[in-house]
Amino acid sequence: TWRPFVLGGFGFTKIDQDNINFGSGNLGDVELDSTYWKLGGGINYNPNRNIGLVLGASGLWMSTDGDYKNGSNPQMEKYFDHDSDTAIYDIFGSVNLHTEYNGYKPYAELTLHYLNIDYDFGLSDVSGWNADVTAGVFTPTLTTWMDLPVRAQFFVAANFLDNDLSDVTGFDSAYHAGASLLWKIGPMIPIFNNAFKDTELAFNLQGTTGDNDLKGWKASISLNIAKF
Protein backbone atom coordinates (compact mmCIF):
# COMPACT_ATOMS: atom_id res chain seq x y z
CA THR A 1 0.00 0.00 0.00
CA TRP A 2 1.30 3.42 -1.02
CA ARG A 3 0.35 6.45 1.05
CA PRO A 4 1.51 10.06 0.80
CA PHE A 5 2.13 11.80 4.10
CA VAL A 6 2.77 15.29 5.41
CA LEU A 7 4.60 16.29 8.55
CA GLY A 8 5.12 19.54 10.36
CA GLY A 9 5.43 21.13 13.74
CA PHE A 10 7.16 23.63 15.97
CA GLY A 11 9.07 23.37 19.19
CA PHE A 12 11.73 24.51 21.62
CA THR A 13 15.13 22.93 22.26
CA LYS A 14 17.80 23.56 24.87
CA ILE A 15 21.30 22.17 24.28
CA ASP A 16 24.31 22.44 26.61
CA GLN A 17 27.75 21.35 25.42
CA ASP A 18 30.52 21.53 28.04
CA ASN A 19 34.27 21.29 27.48
CA ILE A 20 34.00 21.49 23.69
CA ASN A 21 37.06 19.99 22.06
CA PHE A 22 37.77 20.13 18.32
CA GLY A 23 41.15 18.43 18.75
CA SER A 24 42.83 21.51 20.23
CA GLY A 25 41.92 21.20 23.91
CA ASN A 26 39.01 22.53 25.95
CA LEU A 27 37.49 25.56 24.21
CA GLY A 28 34.76 26.30 26.76
CA ASP A 29 31.03 25.71 27.09
CA VAL A 30 28.12 26.55 24.79
CA GLU A 31 24.42 26.90 25.61
CA LEU A 32 21.91 27.08 22.74
CA ASP A 33 18.21 27.86 23.24
CA SER A 34 16.27 27.47 19.99
CA THR A 35 12.76 27.69 18.62
CA TYR A 36 11.97 26.02 15.32
CA TRP A 37 9.27 25.05 12.86
CA LYS A 38 9.33 22.19 10.38
CA LEU A 39 7.45 21.19 7.23
CA GLY A 40 7.81 18.22 4.91
CA GLY A 41 6.27 15.17 3.33
CA GLY A 42 6.85 12.04 1.33
CA ILE A 43 5.63 8.56 0.47
CA ASN A 44 5.05 5.64 2.83
CA TYR A 45 4.95 2.11 1.35
CA ASN A 46 3.89 -1.00 3.27
CA PRO A 47 4.78 -4.21 1.36
CA ASN A 48 3.09 -6.14 4.18
CA ARG A 49 1.47 -5.43 7.53
CA ASN A 50 4.78 -5.51 9.47
CA ILE A 51 7.17 -3.56 7.23
CA GLY A 52 7.14 0.11 6.28
CA LEU A 53 9.37 1.95 3.80
CA VAL A 54 9.50 5.74 3.73
CA LEU A 55 11.04 8.29 1.37
CA GLY A 56 10.63 11.98 2.06
CA ALA A 57 12.05 15.46 2.47
CA SER A 58 11.65 18.26 4.98
CA GLY A 59 12.86 21.71 5.91
CA LEU A 60 13.50 23.01 9.42
CA TRP A 61 13.98 26.70 10.21
CA MET A 62 15.45 27.56 13.61
CA SER A 63 16.21 30.73 15.58
CA THR A 64 18.83 30.33 18.30
CA ASP A 65 19.95 32.37 21.30
CA GLY A 66 23.57 31.37 21.92
CA ASP A 67 25.75 31.80 25.01
CA TYR A 68 29.50 31.06 25.12
CA LYS A 69 30.97 30.60 28.61
CA ASN A 70 34.12 29.51 30.43
CA GLY A 71 36.32 30.05 27.42
CA SER A 72 38.32 32.72 25.61
CA ASN A 73 38.44 31.46 22.03
CA PRO A 74 37.55 34.39 19.72
CA GLN A 75 36.19 32.16 16.96
CA MET A 76 33.90 30.32 19.37
CA GLU A 77 32.70 33.64 20.75
CA LYS A 78 32.09 34.97 17.24
CA TYR A 79 30.04 31.93 16.22
CA PHE A 80 28.03 31.14 19.33
CA ASP A 81 27.75 34.17 21.65
CA HIS A 82 24.82 35.83 19.85
CA ASP A 83 21.48 35.17 18.16
CA SER A 84 21.46 33.28 14.86
CA ASP A 85 19.21 31.60 12.31
CA THR A 86 19.75 28.16 10.78
CA ALA A 87 17.97 26.26 8.00
CA ILE A 88 18.27 22.47 7.75
CA TYR A 89 17.12 20.66 4.59
CA ASP A 90 16.70 16.90 4.90
CA ILE A 91 16.23 14.12 2.34
CA PHE A 92 15.56 10.87 4.17
CA GLY A 93 14.67 7.23 3.70
CA SER A 94 13.75 4.70 6.35
CA VAL A 95 12.73 1.12 6.94
CA ASN A 96 10.69 0.13 9.98
CA LEU A 97 9.54 -3.16 11.44
CA HIS A 98 6.40 -3.15 13.57
CA THR A 99 3.90 -5.55 15.05
CA GLU A 100 0.98 -5.53 17.49
CA TYR A 101 0.44 -7.38 20.75
CA ASN A 102 -2.62 -6.83 22.97
CA GLY A 103 -3.11 -3.39 21.46
CA TYR A 104 0.53 -2.33 21.93
CA LYS A 105 2.57 -1.62 18.79
CA PRO A 106 6.34 -2.07 19.28
CA TYR A 107 8.59 -0.98 16.44
CA ALA A 108 12.20 -0.57 15.33
CA GLU A 109 13.31 1.88 12.65
CA LEU A 110 16.47 2.75 10.73
CA THR A 111 16.57 6.12 8.96
CA LEU A 112 19.28 7.57 6.74
CA HIS A 113 19.34 11.37 6.27
CA TYR A 114 21.24 13.54 3.82
CA LEU A 115 21.36 16.97 5.44
CA ASN A 116 22.27 20.42 4.16
CA ILE A 117 22.74 22.94 6.97
CA ASP A 118 22.67 26.64 6.09
CA TYR A 119 24.13 28.88 8.81
CA ASP A 120 23.93 32.68 8.97
CA PHE A 121 26.70 33.32 11.52
CA GLY A 122 30.00 32.93 9.75
CA LEU A 123 30.33 29.17 9.43
CA SER A 124 30.39 27.63 5.98
CA ASP A 125 27.31 25.70 4.92
CA VAL A 126 27.77 21.98 5.44
CA SER A 127 26.25 18.81 3.98
CA GLY A 128 26.55 15.26 5.22
CA TRP A 129 24.98 11.98 6.28
CA ASN A 130 23.25 11.11 9.53
CA ALA A 131 21.91 7.69 10.56
CA ASP A 132 19.16 7.23 13.17
CA VAL A 133 18.29 3.99 14.95
CA THR A 134 15.04 4.05 16.95
CA ALA A 135 13.04 1.55 19.00
CA GLY A 136 9.79 2.22 20.80
CA VAL A 137 6.20 1.33 21.42
CA PHE A 138 2.79 2.88 20.82
CA THR A 139 0.15 2.19 23.47
CA PRO A 140 -3.51 1.41 22.89
CA THR A 141 -5.96 4.28 23.31
CA LEU A 142 -5.55 5.70 26.81
CA THR A 143 -8.43 8.15 26.82
CA THR A 144 -10.46 10.38 24.51
CA TRP A 145 -10.55 14.13 24.16
CA MET A 146 -13.44 15.73 22.27
CA ASP A 147 -14.48 12.14 21.48
CA LEU A 148 -11.16 11.53 19.66
CA PRO A 149 -8.65 8.90 20.86
CA VAL A 150 -5.40 9.74 22.66
CA ARG A 151 -2.51 7.26 22.81
CA ALA A 152 1.13 7.46 23.94
CA GLN A 153 4.51 6.68 22.42
CA PHE A 154 7.75 5.85 24.26
CA PHE A 155 11.08 5.56 22.45
CA VAL A 156 14.87 5.48 22.61
CA ALA A 157 17.07 6.53 19.70
CA ALA A 158 20.68 6.98 18.63
CA ASN A 159 22.10 9.37 15.98
CA PHE A 160 25.44 8.88 14.24
CA LEU A 161 26.99 11.70 12.19
CA ASP A 162 29.58 11.46 9.44
CA ASN A 163 32.83 13.42 9.63
CA ASP A 164 31.53 16.39 7.63
CA LEU A 165 28.74 17.00 10.15
CA SER A 166 30.67 16.10 13.31
CA ASP A 167 33.49 18.49 12.39
CA VAL A 168 30.97 21.34 12.67
CA THR A 169 28.68 20.16 15.47
CA GLY A 170 31.48 18.98 17.76
CA PHE A 171 29.99 15.54 18.43
CA ASP A 172 29.87 12.21 16.58
CA SER A 173 26.86 10.58 18.22
CA ALA A 174 23.86 11.46 20.37
CA TYR A 175 21.37 9.37 22.31
CA HIS A 176 17.76 10.21 23.11
CA ALA A 177 14.84 9.00 25.17
CA GLY A 178 11.38 10.48 25.02
CA ALA A 179 7.63 10.21 25.16
CA SER A 180 4.70 11.64 23.22
CA LEU A 181 0.97 12.01 23.63
CA LEU A 182 -0.77 11.49 20.27
CA TRP A 183 -4.24 12.91 19.68
CA LYS A 184 -5.98 11.60 16.56
CA ILE A 185 -7.46 14.75 15.04
CA GLY A 186 -7.89 13.30 11.53
CA PRO A 187 -11.70 12.99 11.78
CA MET A 188 -11.78 16.78 12.24
CA ILE A 189 -10.27 17.21 8.73
CA PRO A 190 -12.93 15.78 6.35
CA ILE A 191 -11.28 16.95 3.12
CA PHE A 192 -9.72 15.20 0.10
CA ASN A 193 -11.92 12.12 0.60
CA ASN A 194 -10.78 11.81 4.21
CA ALA A 195 -7.13 11.52 3.14
CA PHE A 196 -6.06 12.95 6.51
CA LYS A 197 -8.20 10.62 8.65
CA ASP A 198 -5.13 9.15 10.42
CA THR A 199 -3.54 12.52 11.24
CA GLU A 200 -2.28 12.84 14.82
CA LEU A 201 -1.28 15.91 16.80
CA ALA A 202 1.69 14.98 19.00
CA PHE A 203 2.94 16.61 22.19
CA ASN A 204 6.58 15.53 22.57
CA LEU A 205 9.26 15.67 25.28
CA GLN A 206 12.77 14.32 24.67
CA GLY A 207 16.06 14.21 26.57
CA THR A 208 19.46 14.05 24.83
CA THR A 209 23.00 13.12 25.77
CA GLY A 210 26.10 12.49 23.69
CA ASP A 211 29.85 12.63 23.39
CA ASN A 212 31.82 15.83 24.07
CA ASP A 213 29.56 16.40 27.14
CA LEU A 214 26.49 17.01 24.97
CA LYS A 215 23.20 17.20 26.86
CA GLY A 216 19.85 18.86 26.36
CA TRP A 217 16.11 18.48 25.96
CA LYS A 218 13.39 19.27 23.45
CA ALA A 219 9.69 20.06 23.82
CA SER A 220 7.60 20.23 20.66
CA ILE A 221 4.21 19.96 19.04
CA SER A 222 4.11 18.10 15.74
CA LEU A 223 1.56 17.10 13.12
CA ASN A 224 1.89 13.92 11.10
CA ILE A 225 0.01 11.18 9.33
CA ALA A 226 0.13 8.07 11.51
CA LYS A 227 2.35 5.47 9.83
CA PHE A 228 1.04 2.52 11.84
N, C-alpha and C positions, 0 to 999 in steps of 0.2 A: 504494500500500500504506500502510495506517494502522498505526502501532505506538505503544502507550503506552511511556513510558520513566520511569525513576527515576534520580535523581542524588543524590550525597551525598559527604561527605568531611570531613577535618579537616586543618589545616595550621598553619604558622608563617610570619609575614611580618615583615620589617624594612624600615621606610621612614625615610629621612633627607630632610629638606627644609630647605635652607640659604637664608639671606637672604630669608625670607618677606616678601612685599610685598602688602598688600591695598589698594594705592593711596596709602598714607601713609608710604612709606619702608621701610627695612629694619627688621623687627621681631624679628629673631633667627633661631635655628635650632631645629628640632623633630626629635626622634628618637622613633619609635613602634615598639615591639616587641609583636606581637599573636599570639595563638593563636585559632583559630576552628574552628567546625564548621558544616556546610551540609547542607541537605536540601531536595529539591524533586522535581518531575516534570512531565510534560506529554505532548504528542502529537507524533509525528514522521510526516510524510506525504511519500512519494516518488512524485510523478506519473510519473517515469520513472527510469531507472537512474542518471542523472547530476545530478538535482536533488533537494534535500531541503528541506522546509518544516517549521519547528518552532514550536510555541506552548507556553509553559510558565510555571511560577512556582516560586520558591524562597525560602527564608529562610536568612540567615547570621547567626550569633551570635558576637560577637568580644569578647575581653577584651584590653585594651591597657595596657601599661606605658609611660607617656609621660615624656619628659625635655625640658625647655625650657632652651636654653643661648644664651649670647652675646646676650642681650637683657634689657630691663628693663620690658617692657610688662605691666602687671598683669593685663589680660584674657587675654593669651596664657599667662601663668603659671597663671592660674586654670583655664583650659581644658585645658592640655596637660601640666602638670608634676605628674601624679599618675596613678593607675590609673583605668581607666574601662571601661564596657561599652557596646557598640553593637550594635543589631539592624538589619539591612538586608533589606528585603522587595523582591523583584524580580519583575515581570511582564515577560516577554520574548518576542519573536518573531524568527525568523531565516530567512534563505534561504541555502543553500549549493550550490555547484557543485563536483562532484567527478568524477574519472575514474580509470582504472587503466592503468598502463603497466609491463609486465614485473614485475608484483607490487607496484609502488609506487602509492600512491593520493594524488596531489596534490589539494588542495582550496582553495577561497576561500569566505569566509563573511562575511555582513553581519548583525549582530544589533542590534536596537533594544530598549533596556531602559527601563522606567519604574520608578524606584527610590523607595522611602520609607526614609529613614534616621532611626532613633530613637536619639538620644544620651541619656546619663544624666549629663552633666557640664556642664550649664548652657547649652549651645547649644539653640536651638529646633530641633525636628524639621524636616526638609527633604525635599521631594519634587522630582523632576526627571527629565529624559531624558538617556540616555547611549547613544552609538552606538559599536559595536565593528566594526572591519574586521580580518579575520584571513586569513592565507595560510599554508599548511604542507603537509606530506607525511607520510603513514604509510608505514612500510617493510613489506616482507614479513616473515614470521616469521624472527626472528634466532636463536632457540634455544627450547628447551622447559624448563619447570620443573614437576616432578611430572607429566610427560607432557602438560602444557598449554602452548600456544604463547605466546611472548613477542615482541612487536614494539615498535617505537619510533615516536615522533612528534616532528617538529621544526616550529616555527612562529615567525612574527613577527606582531605585532598592534599596533593603534593604538586608543586610546579617546578620544572627544571628548565633553565634558560641556557641558550647557547652562548658562546664567548662574546659575540657581538653585543648581545643585550646585557650580559653580566658585567662587561667592561664599563658600561654606563651606569647601571643600577647599583653596582657594588655588592651584589649577592648572586650566587649561582642557583640556589634552591630556596623554596619557601614551603611551609606546611600550614594547613588551615584546618579548623574544625568549626562547624556552625550549625545553625538551625533556622528553619523558616516556617512561618504560618502561611498556608496557601488557601486563598478564598476563591472559589470558582464563580467568577462573575460572568462567564460566557453567556448564560441564558438572558443576561441583561443587554446583550448586543445582537438582536435578531436581524442582522443584515447579511447580505451575500449568501442567502440560502443557509443561514446559521453556520457559516464557515468558522466563526469564532466561538462556537459553543463550548469548547474545552479550555477557553482562556482562563488563566488564574492570575490573581493579584497576589504577589508574594511580599511578605514583610520579613526581612532577612537580618540576621546578626551573625558575624563571623570574626573569629580571632585568628591571628597570624603570628608565626615565628619563623625564623630562618637563620642562615649563616650570617656572619659579620654582625652579630647582635641585632638582627632585624626582629622587630615586634610591632604589633599594631592591631587594630580592629576596624571593622566596617559595619555600618548600619545602612540599609538601603530598602527601597521599595521598587519592585520590578514587575513587569507585565510580560507574560509569555503564554504561548500555546502549550498546553500540557503535552509532553511527549509520550507519557505512559502513566 
